[in-house]
């Protein structure tokens, strides 16, 4: 789904966009999509980092690690 919007760009930024692509909308969409992905990956990395430093979570993981190796499949 797409939506038509009106935005205001700095004149130098617009010149850059026009030099970089023949399709302004596609160029801006590509840049914003990459930024969205970058932020999402950063949020995910931050969440993993938070879990890595959460003692309660690490205790829970340790319990599961013991359970996984308890020989049920043997």
Secondary structure, 3 states (H helix, E strand, C coil): CCCCCCCCCCHHHHHHHHHHCCCHHHHHHHHHHHHHHHHHHHHHHHHHHHHHCCHHHHHHHHHHHHHHCCCCCC
